[in-house]
Amino acid sequence: MRALGKLSVILGIVSLIIGIGSRWFIEPIQGIEAHAFLSFSQACFLLGIAAFHWDSK
């Protein structure tokens, strides 16, 4: 579970950076708007927190 947590946090950070860049330039990246990237990063961070919490029990 720890590996899943690390992977999801890393994906969340990358998605967050892409989403902020897309919002900054007001241009969709590969046809995907900034809102989708930011929502995906939230889901990744939530999954990472859950995985780390589950692993600590």
CYANA upper distance limits for C-alpha pairs under 8 A (distance plus 0.5 A):
  1 MET  CA      5 GLY  CA      6.71
  1 MET  CA     51 ALA  CA      6.07
  1 MET  CA     52 PHE  CA      7.52
  1 MET  CA     54 TRP  CA      8.00
  1 MET  CA     55 ASP  CA      6.43
  2 ARG  CA      6 LYS  CA      6.75
  2 ARG  CA     51 ALA  CA      6.99
  2 ARG  CA     52 PHE  CA      6.51
  2 ARG  CA     55 ASP  CA      6.89
  3 ALA  CA      7 LEU  CA      6.56
  4 LEU  CA      8 SER  CA      6.56
  4 LEU  CA     48 GLY  CA      7.52
  4 LEU  CA     51 ALA  CA      7.22
  5 GLY  CA      9 VAL  CA      6.67
  5 GLY  CA     47 LEU  CA      7.36
  5 GLY  CA     48 GLY  CA      4.53
  5 GLY  CA     49 ILE  CA      7.34
  5 GLY  CA     50 ALA  CA      8.18
  5 GLY  CA     51 ALA  CA      5.52
  5 GLY  CA     52 PHE  CA      6.29
  6 LYS  CA     10 ILE  CA      6.69
  6 LYS  CA     48 GLY  CA      7.14
  7 LEU  CA     11 LEU  CA      6.64
  7 LEU  CA     48 GLY  CA      8.22
  8 SER  CA     12 GLY  CA      6.47
  8 SER  CA     44 CYS  CA      5.48
  8 SER  CA     45 PHE  CA      7.01
  8 SER  CA     47 LEU  CA      7.06
  8 SER  CA     48 GLY  CA      5.76
  9 VAL  CA     13 ILE  CA      6.72
  9 VAL  CA     44 CYS  CA      6.59
  9 VAL  CA     45 PHE  CA      5.96
  9 VAL  CA     48 GLY  CA      5.98
 10 ILE  CA     14 VAL  CA      6.80
 11 LEU  CA     15 SER  CA      6.50
 11 LEU  CA     41 SER  CA      7.65
 11 LEU  CA     44 CYS  CA      7.15
 12 GLY  CA     16 LEU  CA      6.43
 12 GLY  CA     40 PHE  CA      7.63
 12 GLY  CA     41 SER  CA      4.61
 12 GLY  CA     42 GLN  CA      7.39
 12 GLY  CA     43 ALA  CA      8.22
 12 GLY  CA     44 CYS  CA      5.47
 12 GLY  CA     45 PHE  CA      6.26
 13 ILE  CA     17 ILE  CA      6.73
 13 ILE  CA     41 SER  CA      7.33
 14 VAL  CA     18 ILE  CA      6.76
 14 VAL  CA     41 SER  CA      8.46
 15 SER  CA     19 GLY  CA      6.47
 15 SER  CA     37 PHE  CA      6.01
 15 SER  CA     38 LEU  CA      7.20
 15 SER  CA     40 PHE  CA      7.46
 15 SER  CA     41 SER  CA      5.87
 16 LEU  CA     20 ILE  CA      6.59
 16 LEU  CA     37 PHE  CA      7.07
 16 LEU  CA     38 LEU  CA      6.16
 16 LEU  CA     41 SER  CA      6.06
 17 ILE  CA     21 GLY  CA      6.65
 18 ILE  CA     22 SER  CA      6.56
 18 ILE  CA     34 ALA  CA      8.22
 18 ILE  CA     37 PHE  CA      7.42
 19 GLY  CA     23 ARG  CA      6.59
 19 GLY  CA     33 GLU  CA      8.28
 19 GLY  CA     34 ALA  CA      5.08
 19 GLY  CA     35 HIS  CA      7.52
 19 GLY  CA     36 ALA  CA      8.25
 19 GLY  CA     37 PHE  CA      5.40
 19 GLY  CA     38 LEU  CA      5.91
 20 ILE  CA     24 TRP  CA      6.46
 20 ILE  CA     34 ALA  CA      7.47
 20 ILE  CA     38 LEU  CA      8.25
 21 GLY  CA     25 PHE  CA      6.73
 22 SER  CA     26 ILE  CA      6.25
 22 SER  CA     27 GLU  CA      6.04
 22 SER  CA     28 PRO  CA      6.44
 22 SER  CA     29 ILE  CA      6.95
 22 SER  CA     33 GLU  CA      7.58
 22 SER  CA     34 ALA  CA      5.78
 23 ARG  CA     27 GLU  CA      7.44
 23 ARG  CA     34 ALA  CA      5.93
 27 GLU  CA     33 GLU  CA      7.90
 28 PRO  CA     32 ILE  CA      5.75
 28 PRO  CA     33 GLU  CA      5.06
 28 PRO  CA     34 ALA  CA      7.08
 29 ILE  CA     33 GLU  CA      7.06
 29 ILE  CA     34 ALA  CA      8.40
 32 ILE  CA     36 ALA  CA      7.19
 32 ILE  CA     37 PHE  CA      8.09
 33 GLU  CA     37 PHE  CA      7.47
 34 ALA  CA     38 LEU  CA      6.69
 35 HIS  CA     39 SER  CA      6.54
 36 ALA  CA     40 PHE  CA      6.58
 37 PHE  CA     41 SER  CA      6.70
 38 LEU  CA     42 GLN  CA      6.85
 39 SER  CA     43 ALA  CA      6.89
 40 PHE  CA     44 CYS  CA      6.70
 41 SER  CA     45 PHE  CA      6.64
 42 GLN  CA     46 LEU  CA      6.67
 43 ALA  CA     47 LEU  CA      6.63
 44 CYS  CA     48 GLY  CA      6.57
 45 PHE  CA     49 ILE  CA      6.65
 46 LEU  CA     50 ALA  CA      6.67
 47 LEU  CA     51 ALA  CA      6.56
 48 GLY  CA     52 PHE  CA      6.67
 49 ILE  CA     53 HIS  CA      6.55
 50 ALA  CA     54 TRP  CA      6.46
 51 ALA  CA     55 ASP  CA      6.58
 52 PHE  CA     56 SER  CA      6.79
 53 HIS  CA     57 LYS  CA      7.36
